[in-house]
Amino acid sequence: MLLTALVVGGAVPYVAGPGRSYLSYLVLAERADADGAARAAAEARAAGGQVVQEYPQIGMVLAYAGGGFAEKVRGRPGVAAVGASRTSPVPGPPRPLDGAGDFRAGTDPAAGDRAGGDRVLPVPAGGGNGVRGGGSSNGSGSGSSGDGDGGDGDGGDGDGGDDATATVPDPGEQDAWNLALLGAAPAAWDATPNLLRGTGAPAADALRKVLVAVLDSGVDDTHPDLRAAVDPKSSASCADGRPDARTGAWRPDAGVGESGHGTHVAGIVGAARDGRGVSGVAPGVRIAAVRLLGPLGQYYAENIVCGMLWAADHGARAINNSYFADPWKYNCPEDPDQAALTAAVGRAVEYARGKGAVVVASAGNDAQDLGAPRTDERSPNDRTTGPPQSRRVGPECVRLPGELPGVVTVTAVDRDGRPSAYTNYGRGHVSLAAPGGDPDGGARGAVVSDWPGGRYAALAGTSMAAAHVTGAVAVAAALHPDWGSDRLAALLAADAAAACSPGPHVCGDHEFYGAGTLVLPH
């Protein structure tokens, strides 16, 4: 009934079929190239599927079909895997859009060829300074799938929507404890806007040559802190698995919960240093705003694949992922659907890394050891009726994209440098720690950043932590423009390790900190 009401109201952009219902499927060919995508498309159509997007970069297609489709296609010649990317059916495939589907839209032919929403936790309101986030991000106070205390795109880790998020007054770039923890406090900045101070630090023109992608709920590029940062030619929406580069498609949809999360993350990465609002870790960097959050508040695997490929093809040096994939918080290899989704997102990550991008992801806000058996009580989180399953999963079941090989996975610390109570952890499963804040510490304990409509909000979560690492990658790429993704990631890990001392509950504790606490490259 809820889905019917949404369709009648025009909120869901699907073509209604004649009394049919559809699931979305990712079909992966054995060949991860254009020929493979053509084979996957042919097999999908032969089984009655409607192909709505091809991903020739990685030999895969997105198709819509009725039940039983996966069983028809699995095992066909040239097909490696097939998986349903959602559990609740829709009336039909997405509606046609003029210009949608072109991964090269707005791209300089020479760009993109460099080789190489966890949810947020809510900050209690206090004197108007508290925040509640929502959505699929990794912040404290996140939304549907976020990982932050206040917005981090973690596939259903937040509680409360944007209407519940309390804003704060313009902070005037004061009390930036998060930047101080990186060695980039306001006192360490030159008085000249957008210039990092210090020997070997990148100048504004060097940072301006660096593009980073924020894959999230959308970014408000009209915000004063972000007007000069967001690059329209490199921005798009992938909210239904197809790249849509129409003007403004990358902006948040206020009608979807947690839509402000991406603006908050983008501010941490690259807000302008101008004495007003907040300053990002890499002020002056160019931001590709890539909206993943769909109309039903989900970060489906095809949205992630689309966003990752778009960012890579447009030359991003860092790709921020502060969310987890819907509908499964953890994807287990024994389930053929979940195994296919893991393989699909894994191909996209490898493609992006091969193009020179460091893929950064939030670790999540469940206070769980990712290297041990644990309980998943949220999945599937795209259901329209009934309670979620409660299932016991092992360490072989992974969060996407944070636990994929080669991804820089980020845990959260508070303003004292201690692990935040909500952060996920796990030796060998996390890479770095960075400021995420404390949702119980009010605005002073959380991370203050941009919010749609020219406002500011205080959020906490691993979503925020990941954004700091993405900003640091941008600085490293400005200093070392010829380095590939592995070398840039290794630099951050080496600098963090060098600044940490060994021992329990300090930044040398690999279970919580990975290599250590992030240090701004210089």
N, C-alpha and C positions, 0 to 999 in steps of 0.2 A: 504493500500500500504506500509506503514511504517513497519507494522508487517511482511508482506510478505518479504520485503527486509531483515529484521533482521533474519528471519528464513533461507532464502537462504544463507545469510552470515554466518550462524552458530552461531549467537550471542544468540539465544534463544534455550535452551536445551529441546525442546518439540518434541515428536513423532508426525509427521504429519499423520492425519487420512485421509480416502478417501473422501475428500470434506466436512468434518465435522468441526465444531468448538465446543470448550469445555469451560466450566467454571469450576472453582474449588469450591468444596462445603465441609463444615464441617458438619458432621452428629453426633449429640450428643445423646447418649442413656440416658434413665432414670437412669440407674445404672452407677455410675462414677468409674468403675473398669474394669478388663479384660473381664469379662462376658458381660459387657455393650458394650465394643468395638467390641466383636464378634457379638453381636446382631446388632449393627450399621452397621458393615461390611456386614452382611447377607442381611439386608434391602436395603443397597445401591446397592449391586450387583443385587438383585431382580428387582430393578427399572432401571437397565441398566447402572449403574455407574461403573467406574473402580477405585477400591480402591488402592491407591498408598502408603498409610501409615496408620498404626494403632497406636493409643495412648492409650495403655491398662492402663496406670496409671490413666487416667481420663475418660475412657469410651467413646472414640471418634475416628472417622476416617476421613481421607482426601480422597475425591473421586473426579474424573473428570467425567463430563457428559454433555450432551446437554441441551438445554432449556427445562423447565418443570420438571426437575428432583426433585427440592425441593417440588413441589406440590404433586408429587407421593409418597414421603417418609414421609412428615409431617403427623402426626396422625397415623402412623403405630404402631402396638403394640411394646412397649419398646423404642420408639423414643421420645426424649424430645424436640429436636429442629433441624432444618436444615437451613443453610444459605449459600448463595453464597459469597465467600470471595473476589471476583473480579467482575468487571463490564464489562471489555473488554475480549472477548474470545481469546483463543489460539488454535493452530492447534490440540493439543492433550495433553495427560499427560506427565509429565517429563520423559526423557529417563532413562532407567534402569542404575544403577550404582553399581558396585561391592562393597559390604560392606555397602552400604547406608541403613539406616533404623534401625540400632542397637543402642539403647540408652545406652547400657552398654559398648560399645567399649572403651577400654583403662581404664576401671574402676577397682579399687581395690574392691573386693567383700565386704570388710568391710566399704567402703566409702559411703557417701551419705545417711546414715541412722540416722543422728542426729535429734532428735525431737526438738521440741521447746516449632534518630535520628531525640528529636525534631529538628527541623532544626535550624541551626545556623545563626546569623545575620552577614552581611558583615561588616568588618572593613575597612574603607576607606584607600586606599594605601597612604602612606606618607613616603618618604625617604626609600621606600622598606620595611617598617614595617607594612603596612596594610594587611588585610586579607579579602578575600571573601570566604565564605564557600558555600557548596552546599548540596543538598540531603535531606533525610528524617530524619533530626536530630533536636535537640533542641538547637543549638548554633547559634550565630549571624554569619551568613556566612555559613549557613548549606546547605544541599542538599535536596534531594527529600522529606524525611519525618522527618528531624531532627528538634531539638528544640534549637539549640545553635546559638550564634552569631559567626558563623564560624564553624558550624557543630554540629548538635545535634539530628539527626535522627528523625525529627518530621513529618514524613508522608507528606512531601511536603512543609516544611516551609522555605526552603532556596532558594537562587537564585544564580545561577552560579555553575559551576562544579569545580573540583579540579584544572583544568588548570588556573582558575581565582584566586586561592588562593595564595597570596603573602607569601613567607617564610621570616623568620627573621634569623639573625646570631645566632650562638650558644650563648645562654644567660649566660652560665656559672653559672647557679643557682643564678643569681642576681635579685634584685628587685622583689622577689616573694611576691608581695602584697597579693595575694590570700591566701598564707599560713600564712602570718602575721595576716590576719583577723580571722583565726581560732585559733590563738595562737600557730602556728607551723612554724613561720618564720625561716629562716636559723640560726638566732642567738639562736634559741631554740633547735637546733639539736646538738648532740654531734659530735665531730670531726671524730669519728669513723664512716665509712660509714654504712648506713642502721640501725643505732641505734637512737631511739628517746630518748631524754634526759628528765629527770624529774622523780620525785618520782612516782613509780607505772607505768611508761610508759613501753610498751612492748619492749623486746629485739628482735634482728633480728631473732633468732630461733623461737620465739613465733609467729612473723608475718609470717614466712615461713610456718607455719603449717596451716595458714588461706588461703582458696581459695575464690576468688571473681570472678564473671563472668561479662564480658563486652559484652552485647548483642547489636550489632551495625553493622557497615559496614565492619567489619574485622579489624584485628590488624596486623601491620607489626612487627613480632617478630624478625626481623633482625636488628631493630633499636637499636643502642648502649644502649639507656636508658631502653630497654624492653627485651633484650636478656635473661637476667636471670629471668625475671618476668613471661613471658608467659609459661604456662605448656602445652606442646604438648599433653600429655595424657588426658588432660581435655578440649581440644579445638576441635572445629568442625565447619562445615558450616551447617546452617539450611536454606539456601537461597531458597529452594523450598519446605520446610516443612518436609524434611527428614534429619535426622542427618547423616552427611558425615564426617567421622573422618580420611579420607585420609590425609597424610602429606601435610600441607600447605593449605588445603581447607579453613581454617579460615582466611587466609590473604586477604587483600583488592584486589578487581579487579579494576585495573587502568582504565579499559574501562567503568566503571560505575560511574556516577557523585557522588560526595561527598564520595568517597571511603576512603578518608583520615580521615574522622570524627572519626572512631573508634580508630585509633591510637592516636589521640589527647586526646580522653576521657581516654584511658588506661594510657597515660602518667600522667594525673592528678591523677589518682587512685594510681599508684604504680611505677612510674619511679624511677630508682636507684638513691640513694644519693651518688654521686661520684665526685662532683665538676665540672662536665660537664653537658651540656644540662639543663634539669629541674629535680626537685625532686618531686616525688609524695607525696600525703598526707600520704600514708602508704608504704614507700619504703621497699622492702623485701617481700611484700605480693606476693602470687602466683595468676596469672591471667589466667582464662579460657577464651580464645578468642573465641567467638561464633558469627560467621558472620550470620546476618539476611538479609542483603541487597541483593535482588535478581537481576537477569540479566537485568530486565526492570526497576531497580531503585526503587523498592517498598518494604515495610515492611508489607507483608500480614499477616493476623491473624494466618495462619498455621505456618509461619516462627517464629512468636513470641511464639506460643504454643510449637513448637519443641525446641526452644532455652531455654525456661523456664524449660521444663522437663529435657533437657540435663544437664543444670546447677544444678538443684536440685538433680538429680541422681548421679552427680559427687561430691556432697558435698559442693557446694558453700554456703558461709555464707552471701553473699550479691550478688544481681543481679542488675546490672545497666542497665537502659532502657532510653536512651536519644533519643527518637523518638516518633512518634505516629503511630498508625496502619493505613495502607492504606486499602481500598480506601476512607474511610469516616473519615474526621477529627473528627467528632462527631457522635457517634452511638446512634440512638434513639430507645427506646423500642417499639414504635408502628410499626416500620418496622421489619418484621419477619427475614429478612436477617441480619440486624444490631443487632437485639436482640440476634440472635444465635451467632454472632461473640463476642458480649459482654459476653455471657455465656461461650463460649469456652475459651477465654483468662482469664476470671474469674476463671474457674476451674484450669487452669495451674498456676495462681498466688496462689491460695489456696493450691495446691499441693506443690509448692515451699516453701511457708511459713510453711506448716506442716513438711517439711523436715529440717527446721531450718534456712532458708534463709530470710534475710530482702530484700524485693523487693523495689527498689528505682527507681523513674521515674521523668523526667523533666516535669515541669508544662506547658511549651509551650511559644512561643514568639509572641503572637498575641495581647498583652496588653488588654486581655479580662477578664471580671469578670466571672469566671466559675460557679458562683452561680446565674447568672442572664441570661435572654434571650440575645442572641447574633446572629450574622450573620456568616454563614459558606459560604465562597465564593471560596472554593478550591475543593469541593467534587462533584463527585468522581474524584480523582486525578490520576486514572490509565487509563483514557480515551485516545484513540489514535486520536480522532477527536473532533471538536466542543469545545465550552467553558464550563467551569464548571457550575454547578447549583449555584444559589444564593438562599439560604434557611435560614429561620429564625428558630432557634432552642432554646429550653428551657433548664433549668438547669438539666432536666432529661436526656438529651443527653450528653454522656460522651466521653472524650478522652480515648483511650486505649493505654497503661495500667494505665495511671496516675491517673484516677479518680475511680479506682476499690477499694472496701473495703480492708483495710489493707496495701495498698501501701503507701510508704513514698514519697509524692509528693513535689518537690523542686522548689521554686522560686529563682530568681536571684537578687543579689545586686551588686552595683559597688564598686570601691575600697574605697569609703567613707562610705560604709555600707548602702547606700540608695537604695531603690528598683530601679532596672534597668527599663528604660522607656518601654521596650518591653515585660517585663515579664507578664504572666498571673497571676491571683490572685483570691481570693475568700475565705471568711470566711467559715471554715468547709470543704474547698476543697483543701487546701494546708497544708503541714506539717511543713516544715522548709524552711529557706532561706540560701543561700550559695553563694560564689563568682561566678558571671557569667560574670561580666565586662560590659564595655560600648563600643559598636561598633564604636562610633564617637570619641573615645579617643585615637585612634592609638594603637600601641603596648603596651604603658604604661597603657592604660585603659582597654585593653583586657586581656585574660588569655593566656599566652604563654605555649605551650606544644609541644609534639612530633608530627612529620608529617612523612609519609612514605618516605623511601629513606635516612634515617639518618638526616632528616631536622627538622625544627621547624616552628611553625606557631602561630599567635596570633588570637584567636577567642573569640567571646562573645556569651553568650546565656544560657538558662536554661539547655542545655546539659552539659555545663561545671559545672554549679552549682550542678547538680545531681551527677556528678563524684566525687566532693568533699565529698558529704555525703556518697557515697559508700566507699571511702577511710577511712572515719571516722568509718563506721561500721566495717571495717576490723580491725582497731585499737581496737575498743571495743570488738570484738570477740577474739582478741589475749589476751586482759586483762581478759576476762570472757569466756573461751572456753566452759563452760558447759551451758551457757545461750541460750535460744531459741530466735526465731526471735522477738516475741513481747517484750521481756524484753530488748533486744538490742536496738530496736527502741525507747522504752520508756526512756532508758538512754540518748539517744541523745536529745530527746525532753525535758527531765528534765534539762539537762545541759544547753541547749539553753535558756530555760525559766528563769533559775536562773541567767543567765548573762545579762538579758534584763530588762529594766525599762518600765513600762506601758506608753501609750500615743500615739497620732497620729504621723505617719511618723517616728517612731523609732522602734527598733526591738521588742517591745511589741505589735505592731499593728498587730493583728492576721489576718487581711484581706490580708496583703502582706507578713507577715513573718511566719504565722502559730505559732508554739510554740516559735519561735525566730530565731536568726542567729546562725548557726552551730558553735559549740565549739568542738575542738578536745578532745576526752576523755583522761583521765589520771588517 
